[in-house]
Amino acid sequence: MDVIGLAGIVLGVAAILIGNMIEGGLNTALLNGAAAIIVFGGTFAAVLVQTPFSVMRGAFARSFWLVFPPHYSLDELLKTLCKWAQVARREGLIGLENSAKSASPLARKGLNLLADGQPPNAIRSSLELDLYRQEDAGLQSAHVYESLGGYAPTIGILGAVLGLMQVLGNLSEPDQIGPGIATAFVATIYGVASANLVFLPLAQRLKHLVRKEYLYNELIIEGLVAIAEGEHPNSIRYRYESLKKGSL
């Protein structure tokens, strides 16, 4: 569990609330249902218009990576690949079928291709298609959050305009002026704060994790191709010792 990302959001919100209190403001004044509906409802609606549902679903599924990021260990991967290479040398490529049961989807497909006797070039081509497809899905998820971060401040300004229109339309009723002004400024706060504390940072975090996933899977492909080419386990180890430097 990675609490750094979640702690960053909490720290950012706390900084706003504490700063508001130091300035003499009441934090309850920052709670405004109308502003929340305008900003968050409008922001998500705008993103729904531009984004296919399948991409939206994938983006929200990956939002859990903020706290529970996928684990990518090159050292563990190296041990696994060397183990597979030893199995291939001892039992032949057909012996890798049992190893495929507990492997990741990409590795499982590669091991099955090895067991089927596919040539190295065919294995690389097939797995690279899956690799690029995974990377594209991850980057599209990050783009959803970038879009949320782009729309939120603008919708916040829209909420501010609506609030000021309410104020101007009720100048003869002083008791309506306060709520209108509150909606105006709170909507702006919601838009700017959500974009810069949640949506845009989450987009960048997703991009970083997608990059790690890409490199990890890329090394899986290289290892499986090396096994297909009949390389000795020690050769795979030496290759990975040089590849992993600066990768993850």
Summary of the structure (lengths in Angstrom):
residues: 248
radius of gyration: 25.7
end to end distance: 18.1
largest distance: 89.6
contacts: 785
relative contact order: 0.16
helix: 84%
strand: 0%
